[in-house]
Amino acid sequence: MTRWLRTWSLGARMVGLFTLLLAGIGVFMVAFFPARMADQARASAEQRAVAIAQVMSTALGPAIEFDDSDNATSILAWLATTADARFGVAHRAGGKLLAAWHPDAVPPGQVWPSGQHVESRGELLVVTVPIAGLGGGAGNLHVGFSLRALADERAHTARTVGEATAAVCLVGMVATLMLAAWLVRPIRNLTVTARRISRGELPPQLPVPNGGDEVAQMADALRVMLVKLNDANRQLLTASRHAGMAEIATSVLHNVGNVLTSVNVSVELVHERTRDLPIGRLRRLEELLAAASTGGKLDLAAVAAALRYIAAVSEKLEAARGASLRDLDGLRGQIDHIKKVVAMQNAYARPGGIVEPVATDALIREAVALGCSDERCREIAVTVEAPQTEAVLDRHRVLQILVNLISNARDAVLAAPRAPRIAVTGTVVADALRIEVADSGVGIAREALGRMFSAGFTTKPHGHGYGLHSSAIAARQLGGELTVTSDGPGRGAVFTLCVPIAAAGATP
């Protein structure tokens, strides 16, 4: 019963409770008041009947003393002035009849008791009182009264009480519905607002409530809290933007720095080879040729030596040129690599919101290149399984989520004692792109699984706790979801991103 009631809304429970209360009051009024009023009316009628009988018994005292039947009959005739009187019978002591009024109304088989007695027989009330004469005469007076008026009055009272109860219940139900609506409507609005906040939507601005009741005070407190939450959200967005810019800048500087190291080595080698070119030996060659032609005659031996010298210098220059060209080719490749790093980071930093056809395998591999591209990633065994699919989706927002997941997986596996492994698997199922990022990292404790996407929560020693939170919000804004599973500390984790796609032609 309790579990069933918990499925009811607050308004339904309020209406149900007040309905039961009003029904209980109605049943009590209909069942109790008419019967109570009837009992009181009956007791009053009995008292009245006894009083009338006692007055008449006093008047019958002389008639019973002198055995005057005519006088007794005239006294009994007074009952005609009483609307509910049905008969009157006077007996002498011993049961002999003295006088009677309307004896035909006496019920058949009526037993006449002695002394004061009140007997009810259906709608007839029979009152017996003793008659005492001054000279010692005695007898009993029996008077019958009709109770039909009491029955009619009881029915009328029950009908009146029922109508009044129905009217009260109807008014009470209307008042209950109005009260429930008045109380529940602001609470429902607060609940809708709380659900919007829990879904990660931008908290709305609540109007300033009127009134001083507890609901208005709660709404005002929530309004103030939402104002502060909006301010905190703006600060968080600014901080996240700055943190993202810093992360991109750090990644660019790190990757470009690695390439620039090779560039510097190549430039230094080209510099050394250029510096060591045998330019000075060409002057020696000039001297040899000048000596060979001294006095207008050629010295064949000197010419032969000059030719050998020319061959040696040419060979040296040819080797230096080949090495310099190889170094320059390498330098050109390294500069192209710098351009690609900057271009990829620019693509990662570009704002989302644009839906476009995307090759899912290229998207996943690009995310891996961005999220695991530093020197430490050479120690990680990264496997990628991506479908050859073209899907229409928000490329940059999906890329942002994946880069964050892969970066977290990189940090998790590098902090674990086991062999570092990251597996990124993409599949297309029922017009949705499902991407799993599994790692062999430090794992997640069971009590922390439910808080992984909460703002400010992190398991990293130097984390800020906004990456997964913003990724979960971005996934919901895309119409999908981001989930996580883990078998516990030291056993890795699996993050799963599932987003709908507008079009897909999967050919795995």
Secondary structure, 3 states (H helix, E strand, C coil): CHHHHHCCCHHHHHHHHHHHHHHHHHHHHHHHHHHHHHHHHHHHHHHHHHHHHHHHHHHCHHHHHHCCHHHHHHHHHHHHHCCCEEEEEEEECCCCEEEEECHHHCCCCCCCCCCCEEEEECCEEEEEEEEECCCCCEEEEEEEEECHHHHHHHHHHHHHHHHHHHHHHHHHHHHHHHHHHHHHHHHHHHHHHHHHHHCCCCCCCCCCCCCCCHHHHHHHHHHHHHHHHHHHHHHHHHHHHHHHHHHHHHHHHHHHHHHHHHHHHHHHHHHHHHHCCCHHHHHHHHHHHHHHCHHHCCCHHHHHHHHHHHHHHHHHHHHHHHHHHHHHHHHHHHHHHHHHHHHHHHHHHCCCCCEEEEEHHHHHHHHHHHHCCCHHHHHCEEEEECCECEEEEEHHHHHHHHHHHHHHHHHHHHCCCCCCEEEEEEEECCCEEEEEEEECCCCCCHHHHCCCCCCCCCCCCCCCCCHHHHHHHHHHHCCCEEEEECCCCCCCEEEEEEEECCCECCEC
